[in-house]
Amino acid sequence: MEKALKIEIVTPQKLVFEGNAVSISLPGSGSPFQVLKGHAPIVSTLDKGQIKIDTGSGKKIFESNGGFTEVNNNVVSVLVETAEEII
């Protein structure tokens, strides 16, 4: 699979993750959602939960306490208060 997304997860303290991925699943405030290549531009609030990234060569999972995300032109910016990698 082509790694079509550029993903950044940022907290006030540090850059937690930066890289390319096939998909990302996020705990949206309305409902959880997944972002793939070509996703429509959005801004969404995030609830406490897991952020799951499929890098194409493995999976990464972060536990977060909520924040915001912006998706635009296959770039996903995730701004959260905390994010701890659990896998």
C-alpha positions in Angstrom: 0.0 0.0 0.0 1.1 3.5 -0.7 1.9 5.6 2.3 -0.3 8.5 1.2 -0.7 10.5 4.5 1.7 12.7 6.3 0.9 12.6 10.0 2.0 14.7 13.0 0.9 14.2 16.6 1.9 17.2 18.8 1.5 17.9 22.5 2.4 21.2 24.2 5.6 19.4 25.4 6.9 17.7 22.2 6.4 16.2 18.8 5.1 12.7 19.6 5.0 11.3 16.1 5.9 12.5 12.6 5.8 10.2 9.6 4.0 8.8 6.6 1.1 6.3 6.9 -1.6 4.5 5.0 -4.4 5.4 7.5 -5.1 6.9 10.9 -8.1 6.2 13.1 -9.1 9.0 15.6 -11.6 9.2 18.5 -13.7 12.0 17.1 -16.1 13.8 19.5 -19.1 12.9 17.3 -17.9 9.4 16.6 -14.6 7.6 15.8 -13.4 8.1 12.2 -10.7 6.9 9.9 -8.7 9.0 7.5 -7.4 7.6 4.2 -5.8 9.2 1.1 -8.0 11.8 -0.5 -10.1 12.5 2.7 -12.1 15.6 2.6 -10.7 18.6 4.5 -12.0 18.7 8.1 -11.3 20.1 11.5 -12.6 18.0 14.4 -12.5 17.8 18.2 -11.2 14.6 19.7 -12.3 12.8 22.8 -10.2 10.7 25.1 -9.2 7.5 23.4 -6.8 5.7 21.1 -5.2 7.1 18.0 -4.3 4.2 15.7 -1.8 4.6 12.8 -1.2 2.0 10.1 2.2 2.8 8.7 2.0 0.1 6.1 4.8 -1.8 7.8 3.2 -1.9 11.2 0.8 -0.3 13.6 1.3 2.4 16.2 -1.3 3.1 18.9 -1.3 6.2 21.2 -3.5 6.8 24.2 -4.7 10.4 24.2 -6.9 12.6 26.5 -8.5 14.6 23.6 -7.7 17.6 21.5 -8.2 18.6 17.9 -7.3 17.4 14.4 -7.1 19.0 11.0 -7.0 17.0 7.7 -6.1 18.9 4.6 -4.4 17.7 1.3 -3.4 14.3 2.8 -1.8 16.0 5.9 -3.2 15.0 9.3 -2.3 17.3 12.2 -3.3 16.0 15.6 -3.0 18.5 18.5 -3.6 16.8 21.9 -2.8 17.6 25.5 -1.1 14.2 26.0 -0.3 11.2 23.8 1.5 8.1 25.2 2.5 5.4 22.8 1.2 2.0 23.9 2.1 0.0 20.8 
